[in-house]
Amino acid sequence: MLEIDTVYKRGILFIRLYGVINKNNIKELDNALESAIDKVGIKYLLLNFENVYYINCNISMLIDKWSKKLTYKNGKFFICGYDNVLKNNFLEVNDVILEMNDEFSVFSKVKI
């Protein structure tokens, strides 16, 4: 089961994930990102994995897709909670996907 909680604060959309991400519910996450980025026009997004305890799918393809879209819009894609599960899923943090220690760290990276 995957629970998705969203909070918009100071120009940044925080998406907090809880539970398990698998082949059955990754589409739900994809839809949430599509709605935020394409339909609403969010430019700064932080995906928080701190409360995800298991990933059984290829999350890196989804993150790569949406981080590129944000970069194209001159936005930024941030993640936190990376150590919990993503290192086991071969997601590489780079200049497009930025790793934060926690949610509050993102405010020092975005000037709105």
N, C-alpha and C positions, 0 to 999 in steps of 0.2 A: 504494500500500500504506500502511496506517495501523497503527502499533503503539501500544498503550495500556498505560502503566505506572501502577500505582496504589500510593500509600504513604499510610498513615494515621499521623499524628503529632500529638500534643497536641490531639486533638479536631478536627483538620482533615484532610479527605481531599484529597490532592494527586493530580490526574490529569495525567500528563505524556504529551503526544502527540508522535509522531515520524512524519514522512513527509508524505503527501498526504491531504487530506480531500476526498472527492468524493461524487457521488450514490450510488456503489456501496457505500461503507463508512460513510456518516454514520449509518446505522441501528445499526451496531455501537457508535458513540459514544453514540447515544441510549439504547441498551440498558444501557450501562455507567452512564450518569447515572441512568436509571430504577432500576437495581438499587441504586445507592448512596443515592439520595434517598428513593425510595418504599419499597423493601423493607428496607433496613438502617436507615434513619432518620438519615442524615447531615444535619447542619444547616449545616456550614461546608465549603465546597468551593472549591478553587483549580484552575482549568483552565489548564495551562501550554502555551502555543503556541510556545515558544522554538525548538523543533526541527521545527516544521511549515514546510515551504517552499512549499506551494501549497495553495490551497483553491479547489475548483471546484464549489461548491454554496452553498446559502443557509444558512450556519451561524448567522446572526443569529436566525433563527426558533427554532432549537433552543436557543440560549443564552437567548433571551428566555423561552421556555417553562420551563426549569429554574430560572432565576434568580427567576421569579415564584413557583414552588413553594417554593423555599427561603425567600423573603421571607414567604410565608404561614405558614411554620413557625417564624418568627422567627429564621431563619438568614441567612447571607450567602453571596453568590456572588462569587468573585474570579477575575480573569484576570491572567496575565502573558504577556509575549511578544507583546503587542498590536501593537506597531509592525511586527513581522515581516510579518504577513499580514492582520490583521483590518481595518486602516484601509482597505485596498483592497476589503474586502467590506462596507463601510458599517455596521459594528457601532459603535454609540455607547455609550461608557461613561457611566453615569449613577449615580443614587443606589441603584439596584438591582444593577447590574453594576459592581463596583469594580475599578479597575486598580491593580495592584501593580508596582513596579519589578522585583521578583524574588520568589522563593518565601519568603524569610526575612522580607520586609516584612509578610506577612500576620499574623505572630505579634503585631505591635504593634496590630493592628485587632481581634483576637479575644481576649476575656477569658473563660477557661473555669475 
